[in-house]
């Protein structure tokens, strides 16, 4: 990945992703990232931290990324993984603009120039993934330094969701795992 984008940018993007994960924990009453949040809990926590100009839009985003609760109650919940995977750099910047008070998340959000650079890096990686899919070969995106691994992991997960579902039988996009 460092051949396709600036390592400092990957590090900034990773910092923003870590802050959005920490923000999810703040929305959760118990502070756990493992629990899913139902709509009322999510809305209460979110409105405490952010001004909400479009509650209906926020609800649509919640519904689009939530899943049925594990307890069989029929409630829909949003978990930390889906929350983090759903937010793009431009979405995070828009959220940061609505923070009720500045903090680590608003400081970590990427500016417009950085967002454009991330967009171009994603286009380059997407081009490689599309070529791998057309050629029927596998693409392994290797783990690199831990301080920018969150950005790489999110990018690879997005590629896997797109390309591995369309492939015929075998996945084509792979990621490595660092311990």
C-alpha positions, 0 to 999 in steps of 0.5 A: 500500500505504501507504493500506492499512497503516502505512508503519512497519509495512511497514518493520518487516515488510520488515526481517524479510524481509531478515533471513530472507533473510540467514539463508538465506545463513547456512544455505548453506555457500558463503553464496550465496542463489542455491543451493538447499539439500538436506535434509541441508544445510538441517537441519544449518544450521537446527539450528545456529541454532535449537532444533528441537522438531518435526523431522518438521514441519520436514521437511514444510515443506521438502518442501512448498517444495522443487523438483528440483535443477537438476543432474538428480540427483533431489535436492530443494532449497529456494531462497532465494525459496521460503524467503522466500515461504513464511515468514509473520510468525507463522512468523518469530516462532515461529522467532525464539523458538527461536533458539539465540542472539539476533541480527538475525533475532530482533530483526527478528521482529514481535511479536503486535500487529504480526502482527495489524496485518499480518494486517488489512492483508493482509485489506484487500489481499486484499479488493481483489484478490478484488473485482478478480477478480470484476469482471474488472479488473486490479489494479496494486500500485505500488512505493513506497519501497525500505525497505518494498518487500520486504513489498510484493513478498511480498504481491503475489507471494502475491496473484499465486499465488492470483488469477492462477492462477484467472483466465481467461486473463489475469493480474489482479494486477501489481506494479511493479519498482524499479531 
